[in-house]
Amino acid sequence: MAKRKVITTARPAAAKVIGDVLRNHRSLNGILRTTLLSLPENERGLCQLLCYGVIRWHPQLQSIADQLLPKPLKNKDSDLHALLLCGLYQLRAMRLPEHAALSETVNGCIALGKPWAKGLINASLRNYQRNQSSIDNKALDNDVATYAHPSWLIHQVKQDWPEKWQQILEANNVQPPMFLRVNQQQQSRQEYLNQLAQNNLPASTVDFSPEALLLDTPCDVYLLPGFRTGAASIQDAAAQQVASILKIEPQQRILDACAAPGGKTCHILETEPSNEVIALDIDPERLTQIKQNIDRLGLHATLKAADAGDTDSWWDGKKFDRILIDAPCSGSGVIRRHPDIKILRRPSDIESLVNKQQQLLEKLWPLLKTNGLLVYTTCSVIQLENEHQIMDFLTKHTEAEELHLSPAPASRRIAGYQRLPGDNTLDGFYYACLRHRQA
Ligand SMILES: C[S@@+](CC[C@H](N)C(=O)[O-])C[C@H]1O[C@@H](n2cnc3c(N)ncnc32)[C@H](O)[C@@H]1O
């Protein structure tokens, strides 16, 4: 049997990853992590940029590729197809010397074990170089290619945000900034800001979240001072707003029902480390990520792999002062961080997610003490998952009262608060805080 060639350069490695996401619907983060480890260090940055860039702009690049190829490539050549998209992305969006970008991309065919395709990839990319403006005009004559989103999602966003749909779609295509959460148990935000400056990592404070810092330029987490010993974590400032909405006090029993990878669990504990926090997640593998995070930060929580809605399987009968449902959702507010959402999500997912969210609200609400708070959040901009979900719940539960938050964490909606992606450079997020009043 022919020995498989090890890929050691960025372009063919990226083509393999992208081909796998497009063809087999695998999640980008998972495969990219393993691929990067297999590459020499100096190839990793380019590989990552290509993977994110091509997946982010896929509908646009695809529309251009359709004009260049004499006939579609076979399924088994999805890696070659992805290599062509990598070539187009470099020519359109990256400041690389064009001849090098082109020849290195064409050479990627050899690393993929398909030298016969060199002529085809070379001819397609050269054709694009020669005729870019006429090809672009033809390829980008529709919303799917222009905004680089699937048509069902464009339709949904237009319907929910008729005046802001373009702004939302454009924000989804922007490379996101890197926010940090300073561990307030170790030092103040100002002290950490000074440490970052001493390490040539300039950053600034963020108004909405008391522990948040925005780095001027994203960097490797291990360059952050004290990262290994829990000085700071990576978390968008929109997600950091959740801890203040929970109004955490000492001596509370708190349920984080959908907790992995544990960003909010850790923030809750950093605020009051002595509280009893129970963190659940349905996915045991993702639960191990919470463990790694709380260990790094030197915190403690009870972790359980369970379906939060199946309360018989995990609940000990003692009610909670606070419940956080950071619900499984479409992720339509964080597409800038996870562009593969545009490829992996299906329109039919929305209805099943809305049902899941409703079940979690119904099953967990009775576990809240009188006067306790349940905070419901999603990283979605789809109203069925957000304000309609909460309106529906409030209509059914007269013992539930929605709290008007001051300061408002985002724009007020008929129920709850919505931040759209890119508002103040933050992720898209929805927040609602419900109090259990005397029945
Ligand atoms: C938006 S993520 C949570 C992010 C997390 N709160 C954080 O801040 O890092 C949603 C999580 O809900 C989990 N999940 C989905 N359905 C669930 C269920 N029925 N019970 C518990 N967890 C569930 C998923 O595995 C996923 O990890």
The ligand as an SDF file (V2000), in Angstrom:
LIG
                    3D

 27 29  0  0  0  0  0  0  0  0999 V2000
  -23.6520   27.9960   24.7320 C   0  0  0  0  0  0  0  0  0  0  0  0
  -22.8620   26.5800   25.2880 S   0  0  0  0  0  0  0  0  0  0  0  0
  -22.4920   27.0130   26.9460 C   0  0  0  0  0  0  0  0  0  0  0  0
  -21.2950   27.9130   27.1180 C   0  0  0  0  0  0  0  0  0  0  0  0
  -20.8660   28.0280   28.5810 C   0  0  0  0  0  0  0  0  0  0  0  0
  -21.9480   28.4740   29.3990 N   0  0  0  0  0  0  0  0  0  0  0  0
  -19.6880   28.9650   28.7650 C   0  0  0  0  0  0  0  0  0  0  0  0
  -19.8560   30.0980   29.1650 O   0  0  0  0  0  0  0  0  0  0  0  0
  -18.5540   28.5240   28.5270 O   0  0  0  0  0  0  0  0  0  0  0  0
  -24.1860   25.4810   25.5110 C   0  0  0  0  0  0  0  0  0  0  0  0
  -23.8120   24.1590   26.1730 C   0  0  0  0  0  0  0  0  0  0  0  0
  -25.0320   23.4910   26.4870 O   0  0  0  0  0  0  0  0  0  0  0  0
  -24.7770   22.0980   26.4540 C   0  0  0  0  0  0  0  0  0  0  0  0
  -26.1060   21.4390   26.4290 N   0  0  0  0  0  0  0  0  0  0  0  0
  -26.9460   21.2750   25.3870 C   0  0  0  0  0  0  0  0  0  0  0  0
  -28.0810   20.6760   25.7960 N   0  0  0  0  0  0  0  0  0  0  0  0
  -27.9620   20.4730   27.1170 C   0  0  0  0  0  0  0  0  0  0  0  0
  -28.7900   19.8700   28.1170 C   0  0  0  0  0  0  0  0  0  0  0  0
  -30.0070   19.3760   27.8060 N   0  0  0  0  0  0  0  0  0  0  0  0
  -28.3420   19.8090   29.3870 N   0  0  0  0  0  0  0  0  0  0  0  0
  -27.1070   20.2970   29.7150 C   0  0  0  0  0  0  0  0  0  0  0  0
  -26.2680   20.8520   28.8090 N   0  0  0  0  0  0  0  0  0  0  0  0
  -26.7090   20.9470   27.5360 C   0  0  0  0  0  0  0  0  0  0  0  0
  -23.8990   21.9310   25.2330 C   0  0  0  0  0  0  0  0  0  0  0  0
  -23.1580   20.7270   25.3080 O   0  0  0  0  0  0  0  0  0  0  0  0
  -23.0180   23.1870   25.3250 C   0  0  0  0  0  0  0  0  0  0  0  0
  -21.8050   22.8860   25.9690 O   0  0  0  0  0  0  0  0  0  0  0  0
  1  2  1  0
  2  3  1  0
  2 10  1  0
  3  4  1  0
  4  5  1  0
  5  6  1  0
  5  7  1  0
  7  8  2  0
  7  9  1  0
 10 11  1  0
 11 12  1  0
 11 26  1  0
 12 13  1  0
 13 14  1  0
 13 24  1  0
 14 15  1  0
 14 23  1  0
 15 16  2  0
 16 17  1  0
 17 18  1  0
 17 23  2  0
 18 19  1  0
 18 20  2  0
 20 21  1  0
 21 22  2  0
 22 23  1  0
 24 25  1  0
 24 26  1  0
 26 27  1  0
M  CHG  2   2   1   9  -1
M  END
$$$$
